Amino acid sequence: MRATTHRFDDALAAIDGCYGNGWTDGLPVVPPTEGRVQAMLDYVGLKHDDVIAELRHMGVIATAESVAANAVMAGCLPEYMPVVLAGVQAATADERKLEGATISLAGTLHVLVVNGPVIKEIGINSGHSLFGPGTRANAAIGHALRLFTRNVCKLDGSTLDRPPFSQPGRYGFCFGENEGASPWEPLHVQLGFPGSASTVTYFPSNAPFAVLDASSRTPEAFLEHAAFQFRVSGWTLFDAGLLPGVTAMLVLGPEHVRVISGAGWSKADVQQFLWPRLTAPAKGWEHPAKIGRPENIWVVVAGGEGLPQSWWFAPHTSLPVTKRVAERKAQGNG
C-alpha cells in the first residue's frame, strides 16, 4: 500500500523523472517528496494507508497517500487537501462514474464546483476569470483530480482516455459559487446541506459554452435566448442514452442575475421557465434536452462584471455528486 520511493540528484531531475515515468499530463509537476506528502496527510489527520476510494472493477484502491502525492504534484497547499479529498470522493462515489466520464469521446470535463466557507478560507476564485488561469487554488485543485485519474486510476491517453480532440479544460476545472453576490440560496443549500457546510460537487460536463446577451431587459427574454443556445449547441443530439436525473448547469453572471432577480424571480422560477423550453420537441436546428424535471437545471451564480454573459455546462451521461468537505482532524505543517 506504500508508494515506491525514487531518488533524484536535484529538483529539476525529479521533475524530469516525473515526465519520464509518465506521471504528468504534459504540465510540469511539483516533486512529491516525503515531507510534502506528509504535510498534506498531517493537515487532514490521515495515515498513509487510509482508504479514500475503491474502484474494484479497475483494481484500484486509492489511499490517502496516493491522493496527497497527486495533490502535491498539482501544486496544492496542505490547506487545499480537504477539498481535494471531497472532490476525489465525489468523483468516485459510483464505481464507473469517473471511468465513464474520463474515457468519453466527447472529451468530458471533470468540473468541481465548491460551496461554503472554504471558498474564502483557501482563496478559491468565484469572480473575474474564475474559469481561466490566475488562481492557485482553482488551478491546483482541479489539476489534482486530473492527475489522480491518470496516476491512480490509470486512465491516461495511452489506454482509454482518447477523445478525438479533447480540450484544455481537462487539465483541471475548479471554481467556487459567488455566494456573496447571489440573491438566492447557494447550490449546496438547494441540495440539502446546511449553509455553514463546505461542499464539492463533481459535475461531469461536456464543453461549456457562453450565452452572450447584453440587450435583454427581462428574465423571459434572456432565458428564451439561453434555452435556444442550449438547444442548438449540438450536445442534445448525443444524449439518447442519458440516465434519469441528468443535470444541466447554468452559471449566471452578475449582469444577468440582476435582470432576473430584479424582476423578483427565484432560482425555482428560472428552472420552471427553462424546463419546458429545453425539453420541447425538435424544431429546425433546435433539439430537446432530455432533462427529467425542472430541479435538474442547476442555477449557480459566479463570474465578474464587464461583458454580460452566462455559461451552460452541458450534461454528460454520468451524474453529478456532491460531498461535504470534512473538518480538519489535526493541526499540521501547512
Secondary structure, DSSP 8 states (H G I E B T S, - for coil): --------SSHHHHHHHHHHTT-SSSS------HHHHHHHHHHHT--TT-EEEEEGGGTEEEEHHHHHHHHHHTT--GGGHHHHHHHHHHHTSSTTHHHHHHT-TT--EEEEEEESTHHHHHT---STTTTSSS-HHHHHHHHHHHHHHHHTS---TTTT---SS--GGGG-EEEE--GGG-SS--HHHHTT--TTS-EEEEEEES--EEEE-SS--SHHHHHHHHHHHHHTSSGGGG-TT--TT--EEEEE-HHHHHHHHHTT--HHHHHHHHHHHHSS--BTTB------SGGGEEEEE---SSS-EEEEE-B-SS--EEEE-----S----
